[in-house]
Amino acid sequence: MEIRCPKNPEEFNAYYELRYKVLRAPWGQERGTEKDELEDSSIHIAAFDDGKIIACGRVHKNSSDEAQIRYMAIDETYRGNGVGQKVLFELEVKAKETGAKYVILNARESASGFYSKASYHPIGAGHMLFGEIAHVKMRKELN
């Protein structure tokens, strides 16, 4: 397995396809909703297994001290084997390299345990996505 930034248009297409498949398609959302206006100013990380993207996530800066992780997605067949934690760790490394002091994220309530295992702490209620997916705001200090 390899953890790195996608390098070419084909890898980015596969990266966005996984985000759509995991984070948008199950709720009937249109293609394109897996992207936002911060894609070009973000750092993208993916896990590759024999050339196939199996997990991904993104980090961007909100301020000089604050980075935000978004769009974490792990292929269902690879969940529970640590690949998500490896992607998350690499995103944190990239955030530190930008000078961030802490990371925030909005975790789906069903995924909050995943982030708690990585030392993220709840800091408040999050939004309700698509009217049915409750989120919790979480934060981690970067050492």
Secondary structure, 3 states (H helix, E strand, C coil): CEEECCCCHHHHHHHHHHHHHHHCHHHCCCCCCCCCCCHHHCEEEEEEECCEEEEEEEEEECCCCEEEEEEEEECHHHCCCCHHHHHHHHHHHHHHHCCCCEEEEEEEHHHHHHHHHCCCEEEEEEEEECCCEEEEEEEEECC
